[in-house]
Amino acid sequence: MRSSFYVIQKLFLLLCPFIAAQAQLPATFRWMPGGNAFYEVHNGEIVRVTLPDLSPETFAGARELTPPGKPPLVISGIEISTQGDKILVFANAQKVWRYETRGDYWLLDKKKGKLTRIGASRPEASLMYAKLSPNGTKVAYVSGHNIYVEDIATGKTKALTTDGTDRIINGTFDWAYEEEFDCRDGFRWSPDSKSIAYWQIDATKIRNFLMINNTDSIYSFNVPVEYPKVGEKPSSYRIGVADVATAKTKWMDLPGDPQNTYLPRMEFTDNPSELVVQQLNRKQNESSLLYINTKTGKSGIFYREKDEAWIEVKNIFESDPSGWDWIAGGREFVWISEKDGWRHAYRVARDGKKEKLITKGDFDIIKPLVTDESTNSYYYLASPHNATQAYLYRSLLDGSGAAERLSPVNQAGTHDYLISPDGKMALHTFSNAKTPPVTQWISLPDHKPLFPGNGGSRPNLNQPDIEFFKVTTRSGVEIDAWMAKPAGFDPSKKYPIVFFVYGEPAASTVKDTYGTGFNRNYAGNMAADGYIYASIDNRGTPSPKGRAWRKAIYRNIGTINIKDQAEAAEAMFRKFPFIDTRRVAVHGHSGGGSSTLNLLFQYPDIFQTGIATAAVASQLTYDNIYQERFMGLPQENPEDFVKGSPVTHARHLKGNLLYIHGTGDDNVHYQNAELLINELVRHNRQFQFMAYPNRTHGIREGEGTVRHMSTLFTEFLKKHCPPGPQ
């Protein structure tokens, strides 16, 4: 079973939020309902692996998964029917914005030994989010912004919606919902397989942002992106419930203006005639949970929550925002809230009138994992004493007792777990900044290895000499930081320091996990070349330090985070006399690019050199969901947006700036680069600039792009912030 073990190990590392960015991707791994086995894709076959001995058997061979006259399917995702007799395979995956969420779907009928392409009449690679009905007789999918249902036995296809266009979006979402709520799959089967509930997004009132392609044709052409800028109303939404037999939709009656609210979550309860939804107000600081009767369309609020800043939704800590965590036979559900100042789990009565705290203590849940009612256990990640790490904890589901740490005490760092549905076994991974990821299968709740001797430490793969520490700023804020020292470090010498920054609510950079301390933009080895590499986590980053820490940045992006970064750097200068304060550089991407600019402009006497990529130069150019969540509405507090924007402070540039942006960036638009350039030119501030034609936000597309940008980055840094001890 060695080969299968390493496949699942690789998959798990890809899913770990501290190793890779979270994404709602088609999975090539599926648990069996009982949790005593799983399916995985290996060498073009689907293998069923039985636990606890990891016994593999081929469930669907390569020959079964090869269409007649075609090459074998390149599998990106699988779904197995509840009865285990049908396999839905996702192949020929293509990107939609960030992720490969459209492609072809094939159905393998195990009993008949037949492989059939679903939606064969639709264009190639046009299907999205296909899924089997609960009774295994039909497949529903989205194509061309319409929802279709195909009968497996007859092969007949029925359109449940026909009004889909580029702006009327059925069963999936617009750019902003996808980017900021992780909402992609926009329809749900009813438990009885008789109806489908779906979002319809109406983006007809949202203006296009026009990108320009100058290279793929002799004549340039526009690339329109439907994009609601901050201050603009969002796309409106409706929830429809389509009867599969008649293809007729009944629209649900929801309170509020659908163009001034958001609906990031919607699921069926165990009742096929009832939906449960979460609705947010425009500022995203009021959350309402509602039940909807699908027969009458009537809805009613049963649970409300407010926050002075914003309310976090499920996609903040889980990669898949779908699903509702029902317990006690549907009489209660588990809900995450920061209402007491910490991110905690509560069990809430179905009517919303009674609730009980599950995770007791002054700490945050980092990530919920599994609810196991059979053992009265609620499993989650937390780290009460070190915000840079993560451990497995268990609290009793009935709310009694204290939180119990299950991760080994001798493994300081970051842990994550892929727990079986029955809560009895898990694939455990562990790493820290000096230890590459190691995995092992364990039993729960005792956390004992199923295969003793497996999961030991691996060689250190030239990991930098990294140290974690805390500093206290002049404002009295205690800051977590790390530093990777140069090779052959001599504390009597002075070394240049390069700061890696992000600084906004979407990510933390100070994590005790493998990969921390590496600079992937640098062509070479920073430590060998004689640089100190460092990073700081300011207030407002999503560290598990409580609500007050995270939400201090509300209406303060570009101010409080920048002040914390600068004052923490000064504290490091005092603490570590080997830092050469004449050679201080900073770099970052996206929000980190914005922070880099602000540090260079607002604190030019501290930071002499900066490399910023894909930065938001003006906060008035970014999308409404993100910017309004953290900054409010520009119609009400425009001064906060102006004060925190790098363009406001560009005139103060004294040092060396390299600015980089892709002209095809649909996320942080290239207009930010031109706004910044205009302001720097107006004040005669000299700088270096690089535009990459048609590259998107990640600036990765095109032959030679990554190497070119790495070379540019490295040469600029070495020229303006020379390496080595002095």
C-alpha positions in Angstrom: 0.0 0.0 0.0 3.1 2.2 -0.1 2.0 3.9 -3.4 -1.5 4.7 -2.2 -0.1 6.1 1.1 2.1 8.6 -0.7 -0.7 9.6 -3.1 -2.9 10.5 -0.2 0.0 12.1 1.6 0.6 14.4 -1.4 -3.1 15.2 -1.7 -3.3 16.1 2.0 -0.4 18.5 1.8 -2.1 20.2 -1.1 -5.2 20.6 1.0 -3.4 22.0 4.1 -4.3 25.7 4.5 -0.9 26.4 6.0 0.9 24.9 3.0 -1.3 26.0 0.1 -4.0 28.5 -0.4 -7.4 27.2 0.3 -9.5 26.4 -2.7 -12.9 24.8 -3.4 -11.5 22.3 -5.9 -12.8 19.0 -7.3 -11.4 16.3 -5.1 -9.6 13.1 -6.1 -10.2 11.7 -2.6 -13.5 10.6 -1.1 -14.4 9.1 2.2 -16.8 6.2 2.2 -19.8 7.1 4.3 -18.9 4.9 7.2 -15.4 6.3 7.4 -13.7 2.9 7.3 -12.3 3.3 3.8 -11.6 6.0 1.2 -11.3 6.3 -2.6 -8.4 7.9 -4.3 -7.1 8.4 -7.8 -3.7 6.7 -8.5 -2.0 6.2 -11.8 -5.3 6.9 -13.7 -7.3 4.4 -11.7 -9.7 4.8 -8.8 -8.5 2.7 -5.8 -10.5 1.9 -2.7 -8.4 1.7 0.5 -9.7 0.0 3.6 -8.7 1.2 7.0 -7.1 0.7 9.4 -4.7 -1.6 7.5 -4.6 0.6 4.3 -5.5 -2.4 2.2 -6.0 -1.3 -1.5 -8.1 -2.7 -4.2 -8.8 -1.4 -7.7 -12.3 0.0 -7.8 -12.2 1.3 -11.4 -9.3 0.4 -13.6 -7.7 2.5 -16.3 -9.5 0.5 -19.0 -12.9 1.2 -17.5 -12.0 4.9 -17.4 -10.9 5.2 -21.0 -13.6 6.4 -23.5 -13.8 4.4 -26.7 -11.3 5.7 -29.3 -10.0 8.3 -26.9 -7.0 8.5 -24.5 -7.5 7.7 -20.8 -9.2 10.4 -18.8 -7.0 12.8 -16.9 -9.0 12.8 -13.6 -9.4 16.0 -11.6 -12.2 14.9 -9.4 -14.5 12.0 -8.5 -17.9 11.4 -6.8 -19.1 8.0 -5.8 -22.8 7.3 -5.5 -24.2 6.4 -2.1 -25.0 2.9 -3.5 -21.4 2.6 -4.7 -22.4 1.5 -8.2 -21.7 4.8 -10.1 -18.7 7.0 -10.4 -18.9 10.6 -11.7 -15.5 11.6 -13.1 -14.3 15.2 -13.7 -11.8 15.5 -16.5 -10.4 18.0 -19.1 -10.4 20.6 -16.4 -10.2 24.3 -17.4 -9.8 27.5 -15.4 -12.6 29.8 -14.6 -10.8 32.8 -13.0 -8.7 31.2 -10.2 -9.4 27.5 -10.3 -10.2 24.7 -12.8 -13.9 24.4 -12.2 -15.2 23.6 -15.7 -14.5 20.7 -17.9 -16.1 17.3 -18.9 -17.9 14.8 -16.8 -18.1 11.1 -17.4 -20.3 8.6 -15.6 -19.1 5.0 -15.1 -21.9 2.6 -14.4 -20.1 -0.2 -12.5 -22.9 -2.7 -13.0 -23.1 -2.2 -16.7 -19.4 -1.5 -17.2 -20.4 1.5 -19.3 -18.6 4.9 -19.5 -20.8 7.8 -20.7 -20.1 11.4 -21.2 -22.6 13.6 -19.3 -23.9 16.6 -21.2 -22.6 15.2 -24.5 -24.7 17.8 -26.5 -23.1 20.7 -24.7 -19.7 22.2 -25.8 -16.6 20.5 -24.7 -15.2 21.5 -21.3 -18.3 23.6 -20.5 -19.8 21.7 -17.6 -19.5 22.8 -14.0 -20.2 21.3 -10.6 -21.9 18.1 -11.9 -23.2 16.0 -9.1 -25.3 12.9 -8.6 -28.8 13.1 -7.1 -29.0 11.5 -3.7 -30.9 8.5 -5.1 -28.2 8.0 -7.8 -30.6 8.2 -10.8 -29.7 11.7 -12.2 -26.8 14.1 -12.7 -27.3 17.9 -12.5 -24.7 20.4 -13.8 -24.3 24.0 -14.9 -23.3 24.9 -18.5 -23.5 28.3 -20.0 -25.0 29.7 -16.8 -28.0 27.3 -17.0 -28.8 24.3 -15.0 -29.4 20.9 -16.6 -30.5 17.5 -15.3 -29.6 14.3 -17.1 -31.5 11.0 -16.5 -28.8 8.3 -16.1 -31.1 5.4 -17.3 -32.4 7.1 -20.5 -29.7 9.7 -21.2 -32.3 12.4 -21.6 -31.4 15.9 -20.6 -33.7 18.6 -19.3 -32.9 22.3 -18.9 -34.1 23.6 -15.5 -33.2 27.2 -16.5 -33.1 28.8 -19.9 -32.5 32.4 -19.2 -28.7 32.2 -18.4 -26.5 34.8 -20.1 -23.1 36.3 -19.3 -25.0 38.5 -16.8 -27.9 36.3 -15.6 -26.0 33.5 -13.8 -27.8 30.4 -12.7 -26.2 27.8 -10.4 -22.9 29.5 -10.0 -21.6 33.0 -9.2 -20.2 36.3 -10.4 -16.5 37.3 -10.0 -17.0 39.0 -6.6 -18.9 36.2 -4.9 -16.3 33.7 -6.1 -13.3 35.7 -5.1 -14.5 37.0 -1.7 -16.9 34.3 -0.4 -15.4 31.3 -2.2 -18.9 30.7 -3.6 -18.6 28.7 -6.8 -21.0 25.7 -6.8 -24.4 27.5 -6.8 -27.0 24.7 -6.6 -28.1 22.0 -4.2 -30.1 18.8 -4.7 -33.0 18.2 -2.3 -32.7 15.2 0.0 -35.5 13.4 -1.9 -33.9 14.1 -5.4 -37.1 15.8 -6.6 -35.9 19.4 -6.7 -32.9 21.6 -7.0 -32.4 24.9 -5.1 -30.1 27.4 -6.8 -28.7 30.9 -6.8 -29.5 33.2 -9.6 -27.1 36.2 -9.8 -28.3 39.2 -11.7 -25.2 41.2 -12.7 -26.9 43.3 -15.4 -26.4 46.4 -13.4 -22.7 45.9 -12.7 -20.4 47.8 -14.9 -17.6 46.1 -16.9 -14.0 46.9 -16.1 -12.2 46.9 -19.4 -8.8 45.4 -19.6 -6.8 45.9 -22.9 -5.0 43.2 -24.8 -2.4 44.7 -27.0 -0.4 41.6 -28.0 -2.7 38.9 -29.3 -3.9 40.8 -32.3 -2.6 43.5 -34.6 -5.6 45.6 -33.3 -5.9 45.8 -29.6 -9.2 44.6 -28.0 -11.1 44.9 -24.8 -11.3 42.2 -22.2 -14.4 43.0 -20.1 -14.7 41.9 -16.5 -18.0 42.3 -14.7 -16.6 43.9 -11.5 -18.3 45.8 -8.8 -15.9 48.4 -7.4 -16.0 49.5 -3.8 -19.0 51.8 -3.2 -21.0 50.2 -6.0 -24.0 48.0 -5.2 -23.4 44.3 -5.6 -25.1 42.0 -8.0 -28.6 41.1 -6.9 -29.6 37.5 -6.2 -32.6 35.3 -6.1 -33.1 31.8 -4.7 -35.1 29.5 -7.0 -36.3 26.0 -6.3 -36.8 24.0 -9.6 -39.0 21.0 -9.7 -37.0 18.4 -11.6 -40.1 16.7 -13.1 -41.7 19.9 -14.5 -38.6 22.1 -14.8 -40.6 24.9 -13.2 -39.0 27.3 -10.8 -40.6 28.8 -7.7 -38.8 31.9 -6.4 -38.3 32.2 -2.7 -39.4 35.3 -0.8 -36.5 36.8 1.1 -36.4 40.0 3.2 -34.2 43.0 2.3 -33.0 44.5 -0.9 -31.1 41.8 -2.9 -28.8 44.5 -4.3 -27.9 45.7 -0.8 -27.4 42.4 0.9 -25.4 39.2 0.4 -26.4 35.5 0.6 -23.2 33.5 1.0 -24.8 30.2 2.2 -27.8 28.2 1.3 -28.6 24.5 2.0 -31.5 22.1 2.3 -32.2 20.9 5.8 -33.2 17.2 6.2 -36.6 18.3 5.1 -36.9 18.4 1.2 -39.3 21.3 1.5 -37.1 23.5 3.6 -33.9 25.6 3.1 -31.7 27.3 5.6 -29.7 30.4 4.4 -27.4 33.0 5.8 -28.0 36.6 4.7 -25.5 39.5 5.4 -26.2 43.2 5.2 -24.2 45.4 2.8 -21.6 46.2 5.4 -21.3 42.5 6.4 -21.7 43.3 10.1 -25.2 41.9 10.5 -25.9 38.2 9.9 -29.4 36.7 9.8 -30.2 33.0 9.5 -33.5 32.1 7.9 -35.6 29.1 7.1 -37.5 29.0 3.8 -40.5 26.9 3.0 -39.9 25.9 -0.6 -43.6 25.1 -1.1 -44.8 28.5 -0.2 -41.6 30.5 -0.7 -42.0 32.2 2.7 -39.0 32.8 4.9 -38.4 33.7 8.5 -35.4 34.9 10.5 -34.6 32.7 13.5 -31.0 33.7 14.5 -29.3 37.1 14.3 -25.8 38.4 15.1 -24.2 41.8 14.9 -20.6 43.0 15.1 -19.2 46.6 15.2 -16.7 45.6 12.5 -17.6 42.6 10.3 -18.9 39.0 10.7 -16.7 36.2 9.4 -18.4 33.6 7.2 -17.5 30.0 6.8 -15.1 30.4 4.0 -12.7 32.2 6.3 -11.7 28.9 8.0 -13.0 26.2 5.7 -12.1 25.7 2.1 -15.6 24.6 1.2 -18.3 27.0 2.4 -21.1 24.5 1.6 -22.8 22.3 4.2 -24.6 22.9 7.5 -23.4 21.3 10.7 -26.6 19.6 12.0 -26.5 17.6 15.2 -29.0 15.9 17.5 -31.0 14.5 14.7 -31.5 18.0 13.1 -32.7 19.6 16.4 -29.5 21.6 16.8 -26.6 22.8 14.7 -23.0 23.9 15.4 -22.3 27.6 14.7 -19.0 29.6 14.8 -19.1 33.1 16.3 -16.8 35.7 17.8 -19.6 37.1 20.0 -17.5 36.7 23.3 -14.3 38.1 21.8 -13.0 34.7 20.7 -13.8 32.5 17.7 -15.8 29.7 19.3 -18.2 26.9 18.5 -21.7 26.9 19.9 -24.5 24.4 19.7 -27.6 26.2 18.7 -31.2 25.0 19.0 -33.0 24.7 15.7 -35.3 27.6 16.5 -32.2 29.7 17.5 -33.5 30.5 21.0 -31.1 28.4 23.0 -27.3 28.0 22.6 -24.4 26.5 24.5 -20.7 27.2 24.2 -18.7 24.1 23.1 -15.2 25.4 23.0 -14.5 27.0 26.3 -11.5 29.2 27.0 -9.7 32.4 26.0 -8.6 31.1 22.6 -9.6 30.9 19.0 -10.7 28.0 16.8 -8.3 28.1 13.8 -10.2 25.5 11.8 -13.2 23.3 12.7 -12.7 19.7 11.6 -15.2 17.0 12.6 -18.2 16.7 14.9 -18.5 13.1 16.2 -21.7 12.6 18.2 -20.9 8.9 18.9 -18.1 10.0 21.2 -19.5 13.4 22.2 -16.5 15.0 20.5 -15.9 18.2 18.6 -12.5 18.3 16.9 -10.8 21.5 15.7 -7.4 23.2 15.4 -6.3 25.8 17.9 -3.2 27.1 19.6 -4.0 29.0 22.8 -0.4 29.8 23.7 1.3 30.4 20.4 -0.4 32.1 17.5 2.1 30.9 15.0 1.2 27.3 15.5 -1.8 24.9 15.2 -2.7 21.8 17.2 -5.6 19.3 17.3 -8.0 20.0 20.2 -11.1 18.2 21.3 -14.0 19.7 23.3 -17.0 17.7 24.5 -20.0 18.4 22.2 -22.3 18.8 25.2 -20.3 21.8 26.4 -19.0 20.2 29.6 -15.3 20.1 30.6 -12.3 22.0 29.2 -10.6 21.9 25.8 -8.2 19.0 25.5 -5.1 19.1 23.3 -4.5 15.8 21.4 -1.5 16.7 19.2 1.8 15.4 20.7 3.5 17.7 23.2 6.9 16.9 21.6 5.9 18.2 18.2 5.9 22.0 18.4 4.7 23.5 15.2 1.7 23.2 12.8 -0.6 20.2 12.6 -3.5 19.4 10.4 -5.8 16.4 10.1 -7.9 14.7 7.5 -10.4 13.0 9.9 -12.7 10.1 8.9 -16.4 10.8 9.0 -16.8 8.5 12.0 -14.1 10.4 13.9 -12.1 7.2 14.6 -9.1 7.7 12.3 -7.2 10.5 10.7 -4.3 11.3 8.4 -2.1 13.6 10.5 0.5 15.9 9.1 3.1 17.9 11.0 5.7 20.4 10.1 7.4 23.4 11.5 9.7 26.0 10.0 12.7 23.6 10.3 10.9 20.3 9.6 9.5 19.3 6.3 5.9 17.9 6.4 5.6 14.3 7.8 2.4 12.3 7.8 1.0 9.3 9.6 -2.3 7.6 10.1 -3.5 7.8 13.7 -6.5 6.6 15.7 -8.7 9.1 17.6 -9.2 10.3 20.2 -6.0 8.7 21.6 -3.8 10.0 18.8 -1.9 6.8 18.5 -0.2 5.8 15.2 -1.8 3.0 13.3 1.6 2.1 11.9 4.3 2.6 14.6 7.5 3.8 13.1 5.8 5.7 10.3 5.8 9.4 10.2 9.3 10.1 11.6 11.3 13.2 10.9 12.8 13.8 7.5 16.1 15.4 6.6 16.2 19.2 6.8 16.1 20.3 3.2 18.5 23.3 3.4 15.9 25.2 5.5 17.2 28.6 6.5 18.3 29.2 10.1 15.0 30.6 11.2 14.1 32.0 14.6 10.6 33.0 16.0 10.4 35.8 18.5 8.2 38.6 19.8 8.8 42.4 19.9 6.8 45.1 21.6 6.2 48.3 19.7 6.4 51.9 21.0 2.6 51.8 21.0 2.7 48.8 23.4 1.6 46.1 20.8 3.2 42.7 21.1 4.1 41.4 17.7 5.0 38.0 16.4 7.9 37.8 14.0 10.5 35.5 12.5 14.0 36.0 11.2 16.2 33.8 8.9 19.8 34.6 9.5 22.5 34.5 6.8 24.9 31.5 6.4 28.0 31.8 8.5 26.3 34.4 10.6 28.7 36.6 12.7 26.8 38.7 15.4 29.6 41.2 15.4 28.9 42.2 11.8 26.1 44.2 10.3 23.7 42.6 7.8 21.1 43.9 5.4 17.5 42.9 6.2 14.7 42.1 3.8 11.1 42.1 5.2 8.4 40.0 3.6 5.0 41.7 4.3 1.3 41.1 3.7 -0.4 42.9 6.6 -4.1 42.7 5.6 -7.0 40.5 7.0 -6.7 37.8 4.3 -3.4 36.2 5.5 -0.8 35.9 8.1 2.9 35.6 7.2 4.3 34.5 10.6 3.6 30.7 10.7 5.7 28.0 12.3 5.3 25.7 9.3 7.5 24.4 6.5 8.1 26.9 3.8 8.3 29.9 6.1 11.6 31.7 5.5 11.9 30.9 1.8 11.7 33.7 -0.7 10.4 32.3 -4.0 11.0 35.6 -5.8 14.7 35.5 -5.2 17.0 33.9 -7.8 19.4 32.1 -5.5 19.9 31.6 -1.8 19.3 34.7 0.3 21.0 33.2 3.3 24.1 32.2 1.3 24.2 35.6 -0.2 24.3 37.3 3.2 20.7 38.6 3.8 18.6 38.5 6.9 15.1 37.6 5.8 12.2 38.5 8.2 8.5 39.0 8.5 6.1 40.6 11.0 2.4 40.0 11.7 0.6 43.2 12.6 -2.8 43.8 14.1 -5.5 42.9 11.6 -3.9 39.8 10.3 -6.0 36.6 10.8 -3.9 35.3 13.7 -5.7 33.3 16.5 -5.3 36.2 18.9 -8.9 37.1 19.5 -11.5 39.3 17.9 -9.9 42.6 19.1 -6.6 41.8 17.4 -8.1 40.9 14.1 -10.7 43.7 13.9 -8.4 46.5 15.1 -7.8 47.0 11.4 -11.5 47.9 10.7 -11.5 51.2 8.7 -7.7 51.2 9.3 -6.2 49.3 6.3 -3.1 51.3 5.3 -2.7 53.0 8.7 -2.7 50.8 11.8 -1.1 47.8 10.0 1.6 50.0 8.5 2.3 51.6 11.9 2.6 48.2 13.5 5.0 47.0 10.8 7.2 50.1 11.1 7.3 50.2 14.9 8.0 46.5 15.0 10.9 46.9 12.6 12.3 49.7 14.9 11.9 47.3 17.9 13.9 44.7 16.0 16.6 47.2 15.3 16.9 47.9 19.0 16.8 44.2 19.8 19.3 43.0 17.2 22.3 45.3 16.8 23.6 43.2 13.9 20.8 44.6 11.6 22.2 47.2 9.3 19.6 50.0 9.4 21.2 51.6 6.3 20.2 48.5 4.3 16.5 47.8 4.9 14.3 46.4 2.2 10.6 45.2 2.0 8.6 43.3 -0.5 5.1 42.0 -0.9 2.4 41.0 -3.4 -1.2 42.1 -3.7 -2.2 43.4 -0.2 1.5 42.9 0.6 2.3 45.1 -2.4 0.1 47.8 -0.9 1.8 47.5 2.5 5.2 47.7 0.8 4.3 50.9 -0.9 2.8 52.4 2.3 5.9 51.4 4.3 8.2 53.0 1.7 6.1 56.1 1.5 5.0 56.6 5.1 8.2 55.5 6.8 11.0 56.4 4.3 13.6 56.8 7.0 13.1 53.1 8.0 12.6 51.4 4.7 15.0 52.4 1.9 14.2 49.9 -0.7 10.9 48.3 -1.8 9.6 45.8 -4.4 5.8 45.8 -4.7 3.8 43.6 -7.1 0.1 43.8 -8.0 -0.6 46.3 -5.3 -3.9 48.1 -4.6 -2.6 51.7 -5.0 -6.0 53.2 -4.3 -8.5 51.5 -2.1 -11.3 53.0 -4.2 -10.4 50.7 -7.1 -10.9 47.3 -5.4 -14.0 45.2 -5.2 -16.9 46.0 -3.0 -17.2 42.8 -0.9 -13.6 42.8 0.3 -13.0 46.5 0.7 -16.4 47.3 2.3 -16.1 44.4 4.7 -13.0 45.8 6.2 -13.3 49.6 5.5 -17.0 50.4 5.5 -18.8 52.3 2.7 -16.8 55.1 1.0 -20.0 57.1 0.8 -19.9 57.3 4.6 -16.1 57.5 5.5 -14.2 58.4 2.3 -11.4 59.8 4.4 -10.4 56.4 5.7 -10.0 55.0 2.1 -7.9 58.0 1.1 -5.7 58.0 4.2 -4.9 54.3 3.8 -4.1 54.4 0.0 -0.5 54.4 -1.1 -1.2 57.0 -3.8 -2.0 59.5 -1.1 1.6 59.2 0.3 3.5 58.6 -2.9 5.0 62.1 -2.8 7.1 61.1 0.2 9.1 58.4 -1.6 12.8 58.9 -0.9 14.3 55.4 -1.5 14.4 52.9 -4.2 11.1 51.4 -5.6 10.5 48.6 -8.1 6.9 48.3 -9.0 5.5 45.3 -11.0 2.0 44.6 -12.3 0.3 42.4 -14.9 -1.8 44.3 -17.4 -4.3 41.4 -17.5 -4.9 41.4 -13.8 -8.7 40.9 -13.3 -8.3 41.1 -9.5 -6.2 44.2 -8.7 -6.6 46.1 -11.9 -3.7 47.5 -13.8 -5.2 50.9 -13.4 -3.6 50.9 -9.9 -0.2 50.9 -11.6 -1.1 53.9 -13.8 -2.6 55.8 -10.9 0.6 55.3 -8.9 2.8 56.2 -11.8 0.9 59.4 -12.4 1.4 60.5 -8.7 5.1 59.6 -8.6 5.7 61.5 -11.9 3.7 64.5 -10.6 6.1 64.8 -7.7 9.3 63.9 -9.7 9.9 60.7 -7.7 12.2 58.4 -9.6 11.4 54.6 -9.6 11.7 51.5 -11.7 8.6 49.9 -13.3 7.8 46.6 -15.0 4.5 45.7 -16.7 3.9 42.2 -17.8 1.5 42.1 -20.8 -1.7 40.1 -20.2 -0.5 38.4 -17.0 -3.1 38.0 -14.4 -2.8 38.6 -10.6 -0.3 35.9 -10.0 2.0 37.1 -12.8 2.7 33.5 -13.8 1.5 33.0 -17.4 3.7 33.1 -20.4 7.1 31.5 -21.2 9.9 32.8 -19.1 7.7 35.0 -16.9 8.6 33.5 -13.5 12.3 33.4 -14.3 12.3 37.0 -15.7 10.5 38.4 -12.6 12.8 36.5 -10.3 15.9 37.9 -12.1 14.5 41.4 -12.0 13.6 41.1 -8.3 17.1 39.8 -7.4 19.1 42.2 -9.4 17.2 45.2 -8.1 17.5 44.1 -4.5 21.3 43.4 -4.8 21.8 46.8 -6.5 19.9 48.9 -4.0 20.3 46.8 -0.8 23.7 45.1 -1.2 24.0 41.7 0.5 26.7 40.5 2.9 28.2 41.5 6.2 29.9 44.8 6.8 
